[in-house]
Amino acid sequence: MSYVQLASNCFAEAIGARGLDRARYDQLIEAAGGALDALRGWHRDASLPLLRLPEATDDLPELAALAEDARRRFDDVVLLGTGGSGLGGRALCALADRGYGPRPGAPRLRFMDNIDPDSVTAMLAALDPARTGFLVVSKSGATAETLSQFLVCLDAYRGALGDAASEHFTIITEPADNPLRRLAGRFSMRVLDHDPGLGGRFSVLSLVGLLPAMIAGLDGAAVRRGAAGVLRPILDGAPADTLAPVVGAAIVVGLAREGQIAISVMMPYIDRLADFGRWHRQLWAESLGKRGHGTTPVNALGTVDQHSQLQLYLDGPRDKMFSLIMLACDGDGPRVPKDLADDPALDYLRGRTIGALMDAEQRATAETLVRGGQPTRIFRLATLDEEAMGALMMHFMLETIIAAHLLGVDPFDQPAVEEGKVLAREYLAAETQDR
């Protein structure tokens, strides 16, 4: 396993009244058996494609060829897609580009997931059309935000490149008649099939997440290998209380029901996981926030948010549980020079690495939360690479599905979101008629 989940400090026996009662936890672990049976059944009959992706390899050569073509032709690749269409790929690509530029030989991946007109205008002005490619991702092929982005970009690039602009666009949508697929056919663009049985927020292990990751120079097979390591014990019938996603789901649901925990704080002490937090936020909120159920996911980042949110966490309302992701980093990074840190007040830093300070800070935050009686679990990583990222992503997708079973909600729909989309289209249609 690429990570270890330490959850003992979520229980009443460790932290007192705000913790989960062990007997209630045992009941939830037993109740999770139905979710495990469902997962095994969905894997057997392939009715939930997510569960077949970790073992899939047949699509990787085609994705590798597409990635190599993009790496050769483009300096920038822009992914147009909102929500699950872009968040997974963005989280993966953070492993390759820490914000200071892409790996040698790789284009810079840019994720245009919003429709802020200033951002769209700035992007079009900044990039060289001759050296820019686009991945356009919409499962339904009817997402208003993505279609508007696509049409604006296509218009600009046809103006700059003529008919050759079509060679700069790759479309990912489900194999059905839809506006995006029709447009792709009209302009003879490359189209890749989005599995219709794979919801956007569960699509990161498919071409939706792996193609941008592989363009960025990451190992797609390793991502899936990490995911397989988390899924395999479930498929092999391991006891429920030994399965990290089951343990996590039981704790989160139990604390929400018994401890009045309304907020789940995800706080990695790793800059490369900042976008992972955004991916998890959508996964958790859109899958579980139904019929009055769910907890509100909040993103934080150590050590930055020790200086912005920790005061609230420690001394504010006791309505939160915490998931800290910690990387073994003591000894990593540059050292503080002894001759420059010669002030006695800096003795604790002299000759120490930046990683040593990070390690001390993450351990101190965890201990302070626990001392304050706050439910706190820790994910420990020895390293953060593609395999570890795949494992974390699979953990939280499974934890979400299992939590949904315990709450009695469907993790794969989003009825409230669909209502808003319909209303937005009605607004635009009415304004068009008024012109």
VEXPA-62239 format. One line per field, with one value per residue (C-alpha): residue number from 1; residue in one letter; x, y, z. Coordinates in Angstrom, 2 decimals, m for minus. Layout:
N
i = NUM, ...
aa = A, ...
east = X, ...
north = Y, ...
up = Z, ...
This chain:
435
i = 1, 2, 3, 4, 5, 6, 7, 8, 9, 10, 11, 12, 13, 14, 15, 16, 17, 18, 19, 20, 21, 22, 23, 24, 25, 26, 27, 28, 29, 30, 31, 32, 33, 34, 35, 36, 37, 38, 39, 40, 41, 42, 43, 44, 45, 46, 47, 48, 49, 50, 51, 52, 53, 54, 55, 56, 57, 58, 59, 60, 61, 62, 63, 64, 65, 66, 67, 68, 69, 70, 71, 72, 73, 74, 75, 76, 77, 78, 79, 80, 81, 82, 83, 84, 85, 86, 87, 88, 89, 90, 91, 92, 93, 94, 95, 96, 97, 98, 99, 100, 101, 102, 103, 104, 105, 106, 107, 108, 109, 110, 111, 112, 113, 114, 115, 116, 117, 118, 119, 120, 121, 122, 123, 124, 125, 126, 127, 128, 129, 130, 131, 132, 133, 134, 135, 136, 137, 138, 139, 140, 141, 142, 143, 144, 145, 146, 147, 148, 149, 150, 151, 152, 153, 154, 155, 156, 157, 158, 159, 160, 161, 162, 163, 164, 165, 166, 167, 168, 169, 170, 171, 172, 173, 174, 175, 176, 177, 178, 179, 180, 181, 182, 183, 184, 185, 186, 187, 188, 189, 190, 191, 192, 193, 194, 195, 196, 197, 198, 199, 200, 201, 202, 203, 204, 205, 206, 207, 208, 209, 210, 211, 212, 213, 214, 215, 216, 217, 218, 219, 220, 221, 222, 223, 224, 225, 226, 227, 228, 229, 230, 231, 232, 233, 234, 235, 236, 237, 238, 239, 240, 241, 242, 243, 244, 245, 246, 247, 248, 249, 250, 251, 252, 253, 254, 255, 256, 257, 258, 259, 260, 261, 262, 263, 264, 265, 266, 267, 268, 269, 270, 271, 272, 273, 274, 275, 276, 277, 278, 279, 280, 281, 282, 283, 284, 285, 286, 287, 288, 289, 290, 291, 292, 293, 294, 295, 296, 297, 298, 299, 300, 301, 302, 303, 304, 305, 306, 307, 308, 309, 310, 311, 312, 313, 314, 315, 316, 317, 318, 319, 320, 321, 322, 323, 324, 325, 326, 327, 328, 329, 330, 331, 332, 333, 334, 335, 336, 337, 338, 339, 340, 341, 342, 343, 344, 345, 346, 347, 348, 349, 350, 351, 352, 353, 354, 355, 356, 357, 358, 359, 360, 361, 362, 363, 364, 365, 366, 367, 368, 369, 370, 371, 372, 373, 374, 375, 376, 377, 378, 379, 380, 381, 382, 383, 384, 385, 386, 387, 388, 389, 390, 391, 392, 393, 394, 395, 396, 397, 398, 399, 400, 401, 402, 403, 404, 405, 406, 407, 408, 409, 410, 411, 412, 413, 414, 415, 416, 417, 418, 419, 420, 421, 422, 423, 424, 425, 426, 427, 428, 429, 430, 431, 432, 433, 434, 435
aa = M, S, Y, V, Q, L, A, S, N, C, F, A, E, A, I, G, A, R, G, L, D, R, A, R, Y, D, Q, L, I, E, A, A, G, G, A, L, D, A, L, R, G, W, H, R, D, A, S, L, P, L, L, R, L, P, E, A, T, D, D, L, P, E, L, A, A, L, A, E, D, A, R, R, R, F, D, D, V, V, L, L, G, T, G, G, S, G, L, G, G, R, A, L, C, A, L, A, D, R, G, Y, G, P, R, P, G, A, P, R, L, R, F, M, D, N, I, D, P, D, S, V, T, A, M, L, A, A, L, D, P, A, R, T, G, F, L, V, V, S, K, S, G, A, T, A, E, T, L, S, Q, F, L, V, C, L, D, A, Y, R, G, A, L, G, D, A, A, S, E, H, F, T, I, I, T, E, P, A, D, N, P, L, R, R, L, A, G, R, F, S, M, R, V, L, D, H, D, P, G, L, G, G, R, F, S, V, L, S, L, V, G, L, L, P, A, M, I, A, G, L, D, G, A, A, V, R, R, G, A, A, G, V, L, R, P, I, L, D, G, A, P, A, D, T, L, A, P, V, V, G, A, A, I, V, V, G, L, A, R, E, G, Q, I, A, I, S, V, M, M, P, Y, I, D, R, L, A, D, F, G, R, W, H, R, Q, L, W, A, E, S, L, G, K, R, G, H, G, T, T, P, V, N, A, L, G, T, V, D, Q, H, S, Q, L, Q, L, Y, L, D, G, P, R, D, K, M, F, S, L, I, M, L, A, C, D, G, D, G, P, R, V, P, K, D, L, A, D, D, P, A, L, D, Y, L, R, G, R, T, I, G, A, L, M, D, A, E, Q, R, A, T, A, E, T, L, V, R, G, G, Q, P, T, R, I, F, R, L, A, T, L, D, E, E, A, M, G, A, L, M, M, H, F, M, L, E, T, I, I, A, A, H, L, L, G, V, D, P, F, D, Q, P, A, V, E, E, G, K, V, L, A, R, E, Y, L, A, A, E, T, Q, D, R
east = 0.00, 1.32, m0.10, m1.03, m4.25, m4.01, m7.49, m7.28, m7.58, m11.12, m12.50, m13.94, m11.45, m8.64, m10.06, m13.13, m16.67, m16.15, m14.87, m16.77, m18.10, m16.42, m19.70, m21.31, m18.25, m18.50, m22.14, m21.16, m18.34, m20.87, m23.34, m20.60, m20.71, m23.56, m21.43, m18.57, m20.91, m22.16, m18.63, m17.65, m20.81, m20.24, m16.71, m17.82, m20.42, m18.47, m21.50, m19.35, m16.46, m14.46, m13.72, m12.22, m9.90, m7.12, m6.42, m6.85, m3.80, m5.16, m5.82, m2.41, m0.49, m3.00, m2.88, 0.92, 0.91, m1.53, 0.54, 3.75, 2.09, 0.99, 4.43, 6.03, 3.62, 2.68, 4.25, 0.91, m2.03, m5.28, m7.91, m11.40, m13.73, m15.44, m15.88, m14.80, m13.73, m10.71, m10.14, m8.68, m6.24, m5.21, m4.54, m2.40, m0.47, 0.56, 3.04, 4.85, 4.57, 4.92, 4.06, 7.54, 7.20, 6.74, 9.19, 11.78, 10.18, 6.63, 4.18, 2.67, m0.77, m3.36, m6.83, m9.55, m12.38, m14.24, m15.93, m14.70, m14.54, m11.35, m9.55, m10.72, m9.67, m6.28, m5.65, m6.44, m4.12, m1.23, m0.82, 0.70, m1.98, 0.63, 2.01, m1.16, m3.42, m6.78, m8.38, m12.13, m13.82, m17.55, m19.11, m22.58, m21.29, m23.80, m22.05, m22.77, m19.52, m17.35, m19.23, m18.92, m15.18, m14.72, m16.62, m14.79, m11.39, m12.26, m13.33, m10.10, m7.89, m9.68, m9.03, m5.32, m4.78, m7.65, m8.86, m5.65, m7.10, m9.07, m5.81, m5.23, m8.39, m9.03, m12.55, m13.49, m17.20, m19.50, m20.29, m23.74, m25.31, m24.62, m23.69, m19.97, m19.66, m21.58, m19.27, m16.22, m17.56, m18.34, m14.74, m13.09, m11.57, m10.17, m12.80, m12.10, m14.88, m15.75, m17.22, m20.95, m20.98, m18.25, m19.30, m16.99, m15.93, m15.05, m13.20, m9.66, m8.30, m9.66, m8.35, m9.99, m7.30, m4.54, m4.20, m3.30, m1.10, 0.78, 1.18, 2.78, 5.25, 3.66, 3.33, m0.32, 0.25, 1.71, m1.38, m3.58, m1.20, m1.56, m5.34, m5.30, m3.41, m6.31, m9.10, m7.63, m8.15, m11.84, m12.23, m10.32, m12.78, m10.57, m12.36, m14.15, m12.32, m8.95, m9.93, m8.83, m11.71, m14.27, m12.65, m12.64, m16.26, m17.47, m15.64, m16.87, m20.48, m20.38, m18.96, m21.55, m24.40, m23.21, m20.77, m22.58, m19.56, m20.75, m17.40, m14.60, m11.25, m8.75, m5.28, m2.26, 1.18, 2.33, 2.01, 1.56, m1.69, m3.38, m5.29, m5.97, m7.93, m10.07, m10.66, m11.71, m13.99, m16.10, m16.09, m17.32, m19.77, m21.50, m21.70, m23.01, m24.79, m28.33, m31.60, m30.00, m27.02, m23.31, m20.59, m19.15, m15.63, m13.14, m9.68, m6.65, m2.91, m0.12, 1.75, 0.05, m3.29, m1.77, m1.58, m5.10, m7.48, m5.92, m7.10, m10.69, m10.05, m8.58, m10.69, m13.86, m16.95, m16.27, m18.05, m15.12, m13.07, m9.60, m7.76, m4.06, m1.85, 1.79, 4.87, 8.11, 10.26, 12.64, 16.06, 14.69, 15.37, 18.05, 19.54, 19.40, 23.06, 24.58, 26.57, 23.48, 21.29, 23.70, 21.07, 20.42, 16.70, 17.31, 19.26, 16.40, 16.78, 20.58, 21.71, 18.23, 16.60, 13.39, 11.94, 12.77, 10.73, 7.82, 7.92, 7.88, 5.02, 2.77, 3.36, 2.71, m0.58, m1.82, m0.89, m2.48, m5.74, m5.81, m5.04, m7.99, m10.29, m10.72, m11.29, m8.12, m6.92, m3.53, m2.49, 1.25, 3.16, 6.75, 6.85, 4.47, 4.59, 2.10, 1.48, 0.83, m1.48, m3.44, m3.79, m5.07, m7.55, m8.89, m9.13, m11.32, m13.49, m14.19, m14.63, m17.19, m19.14, m19.15, m20.19, m23.06, m24.24, m24.15, m26.09, m28.60, m27.91, m26.88, m23.26, m23.49, m26.23, m26.43, m30.08, m29.63, m26.80, m28.89, m31.69, m29.30, m28.05, m31.58, m32.39, m29.25, m30.23, m33.73, m32.27, m30.16, m33.02, m35.31, m32.71, m32.22, m35.95, m36.00, m33.39
north = 0.00, 3.45, 5.12, 4.35, 5.69, 6.32, 6.84, 6.00, 9.68, 9.81, 7.67, 8.69, 6.50, 8.68, 12.20, 12.19, 13.33, 14.54, 11.16, 8.21, 5.51, 2.20, 0.23, 2.57, 2.26, m1.54, m1.31, 0.86, m1.49, m4.33, m2.22, m1.47, m5.13, m4.33, m1.73, m4.21, m6.82, m4.22, m3.21, m6.83, m7.39, m4.24, m5.39, m8.87, m7.67, m4.53, m2.35, 0.26, 0.96, 2.72, m0.65, m2.11, 0.82, m0.04, m3.32, m1.92, m1.64, m1.99, 1.73, 2.91, 2.55, 4.77, 7.33, 7.25, 7.93, 10.81, 12.24, 12.02, 13.77, 16.64, 16.86, 17.14, 19.68, 22.00, 24.30, 24.69, 22.32, 23.78, 21.51, 22.95, 21.25, 21.98, 19.97, 16.36, 16.90, 18.87, 18.54, 15.03, 15.83, 19.04, 17.15, 14.58, 17.16, 18.96, 16.11, 17.22, 21.01, 22.61, 26.00, 26.77, 25.25, 21.82, 18.97, 19.08, 18.12, 18.57, 21.39, 23.43, 22.08, 24.77, 24.06, 26.47, 25.28, 28.55, 31.02, 34.25, 36.40, 38.13, 34.80, 33.49, 36.72, 36.71, 33.08, 33.72, 36.73, 34.99, 31.76, 31.19, 29.52, 27.68, 25.95, 25.46, 22.42, 21.90, 18.97, 19.58, 17.36, 17.01, 13.63, 14.74, 16.93, 19.55, 21.32, 25.01, 26.27, 23.89, 24.46, 28.22, 27.94, 25.61, 27.75, 30.92, 29.22, 27.55, 30.87, 32.56, 29.75, 29.45, 33.15, 32.59, 29.19, 28.67, 25.11, 23.81, 24.90, 21.64, 19.72, 21.56, 20.21, 16.78, 16.12, 13.74, 13.01, 10.01, 8.01, 9.44, 12.18, 15.46, 19.05, 18.65, 15.49, 17.05, 20.07, 17.80, 15.96, 19.17, 20.33, 16.90, 16.89, 13.90, 12.46, 10.09, 8.25, 9.09, 5.95, 6.75, 4.68, 6.76, 9.94, 12.92, 13.01, 9.30, 9.57, 10.43, 6.92, 7.03, 8.99, 12.08, 12.22, 10.09, 11.78, 15.21, 13.51, 11.57, 14.71, 16.26, 13.36, 11.22, 7.43, 6.54, 2.86, 3.70, 5.77, 2.78, 0.44, 2.51, 2.44, m1.33, m1.77, m0.18, m1.92, m5.42, m6.29, m5.41, m7.66, m10.43, m10.37, m8.96, m8.28, m4.93, m3.57, m4.05, m1.98, 1.65, 3.08, 1.24, 2.44, 6.00, 5.89, 4.43, 7.09, 10.01, 8.84, 7.89, 11.26, 13.08, 11.18, 10.87, 13.73, 16.45, 16.81, 18.95, 19.87, 17.68, 19.46, 18.01, 19.38, 18.00, 19.20, 18.93, 21.73, 19.19, 18.05, 21.45, 20.57, 17.09, 18.86, 20.59, 17.27, 15.62, 18.54, 18.03, 14.24, 14.37, 17.26, 16.27, 12.58, 12.83, 16.17, 14.88, 14.85, 16.60, 14.25, 14.88, 16.92, 20.10, 19.54, 22.32, 22.60, 23.65, 23.44, 23.08, 25.05, 28.00, 27.58, 27.29, 31.07, 31.54, 28.80, 26.94, 29.48, 28.70, 24.98, 24.93, 27.55, 27.82, 25.59, 21.89, 20.75, 19.48, 16.39, 16.61, 14.53, 15.43, 14.07, 13.96, 13.17, 11.81, 14.88, 15.25, 15.86, 16.94, 20.28, 22.92, 23.60, 26.84, 28.03, 28.03, 31.18, 33.14, 31.88, 33.00, 34.90, 32.91, 33.15, 31.04, 28.22, 25.79, 26.40, 26.43, 23.67, 22.17, 21.37, 22.95, 19.43, 19.13, 22.24, 20.94, 17.60, 19.30, 21.58, 18.79, 16.65, 19.61, 20.45, 16.87, 16.67, 20.05, 19.03, 15.74, 17.43, 19.71, 16.71, 17.17, 14.02, 13.73, 11.06, 11.03, 9.67, 8.97, 8.77, 7.61, 9.29, 11.15, 9.79, 8.56, 5.29, 7.03, 9.53, 6.74, 5.02, 8.15, 8.83, 5.29, 5.41, 8.49, 7.35, 4.10, 5.87, 8.14, 5.25, 3.34, 6.43, 6.94, 3.38, 4.05, 7.29, 5.75, 8.10, 7.54, 8.71, 8.86, 11.46, 15.23, 16.32, 19.76, 20.62, 19.61, 21.94, 24.89, 24.03, 23.95, 27.31, 28.94, 27.76, 29.16, 32.57, 32.66, 31.47, 34.17, 36.87, 35.64, 35.94, 39.49, 40.70
up = 0.00, m0.96, 2.16, 5.75, 7.29, 11.04, 12.44, 16.15, 17.10, 15.74, 18.58, 21.94, 23.76, 22.42, 22.29, 24.51, 23.84, 20.28, 19.19, 17.73, 20.02, 19.22, 19.35, 16.84, 14.61, 14.71, 13.59, 10.63, 9.65, 9.58, 7.58, 5.03, 4.04, 1.66, m0.10, m0.45, m1.92, m4.39, m5.38, m6.01, m8.04, m10.10, m10.81, m11.86, m14.33, m15.37, m14.65, m12.86, m15.27, m12.54, m10.97, m14.16, m14.86, m12.36, m14.17, m17.71, m19.96, m23.49, m23.89, m22.63, m25.94, m27.75, m24.95, m25.02, m28.77, m28.38, m25.54, m27.55, m30.50, m28.23, m26.63, m30.08, m31.58, m28.73, m26.14, m24.36, m24.03, m22.68, m21.18, m21.59, m19.13, m15.86, m12.67, m12.97, m16.57, m15.41, m11.67, m11.80, m14.59, m12.85, m9.60, m11.41, m13.45, m10.26, m9.79, m12.96, m12.77, m9.35, m10.80, m12.11, m15.55, m17.15, m17.29, m20.09, m23.39, m22.12, m22.88, m20.10, m19.17, m18.54, m17.17, m18.25, m16.03, m15.55, m17.88, m16.31, m19.45, m18.32, m17.93, m21.31, m23.03, m21.32, m22.28, m25.94, m25.98, m24.23, m26.21, m29.65, m31.82, m33.88, m30.77, m28.68, m28.52, m26.81, m25.04, m24.90, m22.31, m21.75, m21.08, m22.15, m24.96, m23.85, m20.98, m21.58, m20.07, m22.08, m25.33, m24.99, m24.27, m27.22, m29.70, m28.68, m28.92, m32.21, m33.70, m32.60, m33.85, m37.19, m37.61, m36.96, m38.59, m41.01, m41.52, m39.88, m36.54, m36.40, m35.98, m32.68, m31.00, m29.48, m28.25, m25.42, m25.17, m24.89, m28.06, m28.65, m30.69, m28.87, m29.79, m29.08, m31.13, m34.01, m33.98, m33.94, m36.98, m38.79, m38.44, m38.82, m35.35, m33.50, m31.13, m28.22, m26.44, m22.84, m21.25, m20.78, m17.58, m15.96, m14.17, m14.49, m10.84, m11.02, m14.35, m13.27, m13.98, m17.54, m20.49, m18.96, m16.28, m17.75, m21.15, m19.73, m17.13, m19.79, m21.91, m18.82, m18.70, m15.98, m15.93, m16.46, m15.77, m12.35, m11.47, m12.18, m10.39, m7.23, m7.56, m8.04, m4.79, m2.90, m4.77, m4.86, m1.15, m1.50, m4.54, m2.75, 0.15, 2.90, 6.22, 6.20, 9.25, 7.51, 4.45, 4.67, 2.57, 4.72, 7.94, 6.62, 5.49, 8.79, 10.78, 8.70, 8.70, 12.38, 13.41, 11.30, 12.91, 16.49, 16.95, 14.99, 12.71, 9.80, 8.20, 6.84, 6.50, 4.02, 4.88, 3.02, 4.04, 0.43, m2.12, m4.93, m3.30, m3.27, m6.45, m5.07, m2.34, m4.98, m6.74, m3.46, m2.57, m5.69, m5.34, m1.75, m2.04, m5.28, m4.39, m0.82, m0.46, m0.96, 1.02, 3.98, 4.16, 3.73, 5.38, 3.94, 2.55, 3.25, 1.69, 3.67, 3.02, 5.54, 6.59, 4.89, 6.62, 10.06, 9.64, 8.28, 9.47, 12.38, 14.98, 13.97, 13.92, 17.40, 19.16, 17.09, 16.79, 17.44, 14.29, 12.19, 11.54, 10.02, 7.44, 7.37, 4.59, 5.63, 3.59, 5.06, 4.45, 7.42, 5.88, 2.49, 0.81, 1.35, 4.76, 6.70, 6.69, 10.16, 9.55, 8.51, 11.36, 14.08, 16.06, 19.30, 18.58, 15.45, 17.09, 16.46, 12.69, 12.33, 10.00, 9.72, 6.40, 5.19, 5.29, 8.98, 9.71, 7.58, 9.39, 12.80, 11.76, 10.47, 13.55, 15.84, 14.13, 14.42, 18.10, 18.88, 17.21, 19.11, 22.43, 21.72, 21.32, 17.57, 15.45, 13.38, 10.99, 9.30, 5.93, 5.90, 2.62, 2.23, m1.19, m3.47, m7.00, m9.59, m7.74, m4.43, m6.10, m7.78, m4.42, m2.68, m5.44, m5.38, m1.59, m1.65, m4.55, m2.69, 0.63, m1.02, m2.56, 0.74, 2.71, 0.27, 0.98, 4.72, 4.25, 1.84, m1.09, m4.71, m5.14, m8.92, m9.55, m8.93, m9.23, m7.65, m10.05, m13.04, m11.88, m11.91, m15.39, m16.76, m15.19, m16.65, m20.13, m19.63, m18.69, m21.84, m24.05, m22.68, m23.27, m26.85, m27.55, m26.16, m28.66
